[in-house]
Amino acid sequence: MISKGIRALQSGYWPSLVGAWLHFEVSFMVWVLIGALGIAISEEFALSATQKGFLVAIPLLGGGLLRIVIGPMVDQYGPKRIGLLVLACECAALVFVWLFASTYFELLCVGLFLGFAGASFAVALPLASQAYPAAHQGLAMGVAAIGNSGVLLATLLAPRLAHVVGWRNTFGLMVIPVIVTAIVFWCTVVSPEPTRGRSDLRSALQLLRNAVQQKFMYWLCFLYGVTFGGFIGLASFFPIFFHDQYQIDMIEAGTMTAFCGLAGSVARPIGGHLADRYGGTKLLQMLFPVVALVCIGLAQLLSPVWTYPLSISALLLLGFGNGVVFQVAATRFQHSMGTASGLIGAAGAMGGFLLPSWFGILKDLTGTFSFGFWGFACMASLAGLSVLFIHRSNRFPIHQESG
């Protein structure tokens, strides 16, 4: 299987794939940076559980909203131009936090603007898709989306840097890899011509209008809201969960979350590759029930000896599911993947916004994190039932290009 995967990677233009991966990797680090530093920030501002939940969730909301905008722009103007614009906006947001943010409200506002980093998804995946033939879409986009491992780097390194230089200066230091990424992206990426004739706002809006008229799109948005929403939401909230539930310090909680994120990031291309071979809906039928069972286990709030392996398993399964869902999306929307990835990715980010928000609110209302996990188990079960119904009824033909 490894040799087949290598041959598949050689079938396309790999420098663009490298640029797509790096763009998403570094942007993902920026996107989850508030979550990685959430313990230090919450201690300085003495935040409640609800405030903590919204603090780490607000960049995910920004990412969800901006992906809807960035996706059609990628289809119209090409991923290279828009990718560089996204990196410039990330730099601006990081500098503002570093030099000016001094209140909780200001952090919420700039956290929304950090959503530009989350919009990198709508740049990286279409770029990877356009660089590879149809037979290897799942693998190519899975490799680009290994950039999810940015959560590993953020949660592993950011708390350690904050311990030495403070959390504000950590945002300032993050400007350096963003600038380096912009240079590499400029040099490696060969941006294909826009897939549609006219590169104007009206054409971009028409692409968006066509996409939202597809019923299949809504189903994929729901599935990705569960898989990616669960992945990014839990990865953002786990440091606070480990700290508040088990009194684990900031650095150790970040390290624990980093390895959870690594498991999900590595699993994503495997999910895409296996979906290429066996079919995405078949894999999703088996995936979602297992995710639900793992979340039920987490809801028991057992000792760390049991909770931590379950936490790793949850993100591994959700990362695998991310790759599978986008393989299904690529078979349907290959020639408008910017728009499709923008909408589907937005749904995933919105799921990520809701998850830590409801964890914080339910913790304040009930005094326990257990109900948050029970709620997510119910969502995973509902997603599994929808896949089973659609696969057996063949309600939506998979191999159909959007209009």
N, C-alpha and C positions, 0 to 999 in steps of 0.2 A: 504493500500500500504506500509506503514511503517513496519508493522509486516512481510510482505512478504520480504521486503528488508533485515530485520534482519535475517530471516531464510536463505536467500540467502548468506549472509555474513558468516553464521555459516557452510555453506556447504563445505568450503575450509579451508586451513591452514592459519588462520588469522595472526599469528605472522609474516609470510613472507610478508603479505599485509601491516602490520604496518611498517616493515622495508623498503618496497618499497615506501610507502608514505613519510616516513621521509627523505629518500634519495633524493626524488624528491623535497620535500618541501624546504629543506635547499639548495640544489643545485640551485633551481629556484631563491632563494634569491640572491645567488652569481651571477647568470647569469644576472639578471636585476639590479645589484647594480650600475653599471655605469649610467644607465638610471635614477635610483632613486636619484643619486647625480649629475645628469647632469647640473642642474642649478648652483650649487656651482663650478663645474669644468669649465663650460663655462664662468662664470664670472671671474675666475682667469686667464684663457687663452684668454679672449676676443674673443670668437668664433662667426663666422657668422652662419646663419641659416643652411646652407649646412653642415658646420663643426659639428654643434650640431647634425644634423640628422645622419651623419656617425659615430659620437662618440657613440651614443646610439645603432646604428645598428650593429656595428662591432662584438660585442659578439654574436649576433644572427646569423651572417654569420659563425662565428667559430663553433657555436653549430650545424648549418646545415651541415657543412662539416664533423665534427667529428661524428655525428650520423651515417653517412654512414659507418664509420669505426667501431664504437663501436657496432652497431647492430649485424653484423656477428660474432664479437668476443664473444658477449654474447651467441649466439647460440653454439659456439664452445667450449668455456671455462667455461660457466656458469655465471649467473648474480652476484654471490657473489664475485668471484675473480675480475671481471671487475668493479663491483661497488666500491670496495675498491680502485682500481687503479684510477678511476675517481675522487674520493674524495681526493686522494693524489695529483693529478694534480691541483685540485682546490686550495688546500692549497699553493702550489708553486706559482700560479698566484697571489693570495691575498698577499702573503708576498712580491712579487716583486713590486706590486703597492704601498704597505705600505712603503717600505724601499728605493726603487730605482727610480720609475717613476717620472720624473720631466718635461717632454715635452709632447706636444700633440701627436707627432709621437710615443713616447714610450707608451702612453696610448692606441693608436690604436693597437699597436703590442700586448700588454698584453691583450687587449680586445678580440683579436682573440683567445688567449690562454684560456681566460675565457669561451670559447665555450665548454671546457670540462664539465663545469657545465650544460650547455644545453644538452650535450650528456647523462646526467642522465636519460633522457626520454627513451632512448633505453635500459636502465637497469631496470627501475621501471616497465614499462608496461609489458614486457615479464615475469618478476618475478611474477607480479600479475596474469597474464594470466595462467601461469603454476601452480599456487597454487589453481586454481578454476576450476570446471567442465564447460563444454561448454555452459550449459544453463544460466550461470551467468557471462559470459565474459564481457558484457557491464558494469555491475555494478562493478565488481572487478577492472577492469581497470579504470573505472570512479573514484572509491575511491582512487586508487593510484595516479591518476592524479589530485586529489584535491590539490596535491603539487603545482599546479598552483597558489595557494593562497600565495606561497612564494613572489609573486609580492606585495601582501597586506603588508606582514611584511617588505619587503624591502622599499617600498615607504612610509610606516607609520613610521618606526623606523630610517632608515638611515638618512633622513634629520635632525631629532632631534639630533642624535648622532653627525652628522657633525657640527651642530650649537655649540655643546659643545666641541668636541675634534678635529674637523677638518675632512675634507673628507678623507685624507690619513689614519689617525688613525682609521677611520671607517672600512676601508678595513682590517686593522690589527686585529681589534676586531672580525671581521667575521670569523677569523681562529678558534676561540673557538667553535662555534656551528658545524663547519665542523668536527673537531676532535671528538666531542661528538657523532655526527651522525655516524662516522666510527666505534666507539665502539659499539653503539646500533645495527648497521647493522650487525656487526660481530656476535653479540650474538643472534639475533632474526631470522636471515634469514637461512632457510634450502634450499640450492641451489640444484635444481634438476639436474640430469645428463644431459649433453649436448644432444640435440635432434638428433645429427648425430654421426656416429661412430668415425670418426677420428677428433682429435682436432689439426689441423694444419692450416697454412695459406692457403694452396691450397684448403682445404675443405671450408674454410670461403669464399674464392673468388668464389668457385662454387655456394655456397648459394646465393651470391650477383648476380652472373650471371643468375641464375635461376629466381630470383625475377625480375630483370629488363627486362626479356623476357615476363613478364605477362602484357598484355595491361591494365588489370584491375588495376594494380599497378599505372600506370600513371594517371588514372582518380582519384584514391584516393589521390595521391600526389597533384593534382590540388585542390581538395576540401579542403584538410587540409592546403594547402598553403593559402587559403582564410580564413578558420575558425581560425586556430591557428596563422597563420601569422598576421591576423587582430587583434587577441587577444593580442599577445605578442608585436606586433609592436605598437599598440595604447597604451598599458599599459606602454611601455617604453617611448613613446613620449608625453603622456598626461601631465606630469609635466611641460615640456617645453612649450607645447601648452597653458596650463592654465596660466603660468607665462607670456609668451610673448603676448598672445592675450588679457588677462584680468588683467594683472599686479598683479597677485596673488603671494604672497611670497612663498619661497621654502617649508616651513613646511606645509602651508595650501594646496599648490598644491599637495604635496606628500600625504596628508591625503585624499584629494578628489580622487586621483588616486587609493589609497588603497581600498576605498569602491567600486570603479568600478571593481577592480581586484577581490574583494571578491565575487561580484555578479557572475562573470564569473566562478570562481572556484567552488562555490556551485552548479552552474547549470550543471557542467560537469557530475557528476555521475547521476544526474537526467536524462540528455540526454541519457546516456548509458543505464540506467535502462528502460526508456520508449522505447528505440530502441529495447531492448530485447523483449519487449511485443508487439510492434506494427509494427516493421520493420523500419530500418534506412532510406531507400530511401524515404519512405512515409513522414517521419518527415522532411527530408532535402528539399523536394519539397515546404513545407510551410515555412521553416526557411529562406532560402536565399532571397526571395522577401521582407520579413520583414526587414532583415539586410540592404538591399539596401535602403528601405524607411527611416530607421533611419539615415543612412549616408547622404542621401539627406537633411534631417533635420539638421544634424550637419554642412553641407556645407553652410547653411544660416548664420552661425556665429551669432546666436541670443544672447541675454543677458544670463549671467550665470544661471538665473532662468530657462531657457529652455534648454540651452546647457548641463548642468550637468545631468539632468534626461535622456537626450538622450545619453550621454556618458555612464552612467550606463547601459542603455538598450542595447547599442551596445556590450559591453563586456559580459553582461549576455547572449545575444543571441549567440555570438561567442563561449563562453564557453560551452553552451548547444550543439552547433554544433560539438565541439571537441569530446565530448562524443559519439555523434551519429556516426561520421565518423569512430571512432575506433571500435565501435561495428560492423560496416560493415566490417572493416578490419579483425577483429578477427574471423568472420564466414568464412573467406576465407583463412587466413594464420595462423591458430591456432598453427600449429606445427613448424612454422618458424617465430614466432612473433618478435624475436630479429632483424632479418634481415628486416622484413616488417616494424616494428616500426622505425628502423633506417632510412630507405628510406623515409617513409611517414613523419616521424618527421623532417627529413632533409628538405623536401619540405616546411613544416610548418615554420621552422626556416628561410629558405630562403625568404619566404613570409614576415616574420617579419623583415628581413634585408631590403627588398625593400621598405616597407611601410614608416618607418621614413626617409629613404634616399630620397624618392621622395617628402615627405612632406617638407623637408628642401630645396631641390633644387627648387621646385615650389614656395615656399615662397620667396626665393631670386629672382626668375624670375618674379613673378607676384605681390609680395607684400602682398599676402593673403594666408591663410591656406585653403581657400574654395576649390581650385582645387584638393587638396589632398583627401578630402572627396568625391568629385565627382568621382575621379578615382577609389576609393575603392568601391563605389556604383555600378559602371560599372562591376567590377570584381565579386561582389556578384551576380549581375543579370546574368552574363554569367555562373557562377556556378549553379545557379538555373535552367537555361535552359538546362544545360548538365544533371542534375539529372532527369528532366522531360523527356528528350529524352531517356535516358538509361532505366528509369523505365518503360516507356510505350513500348519501343521496345524490352525489355528483352534481350538487346544485350549481357550483361555479366551475366552469372549465378552466383549468390552470393555464394552459398554453394559449393565451390570447393577449395580443398587444393592445395597450390603451390607445384610444383614438386621438 
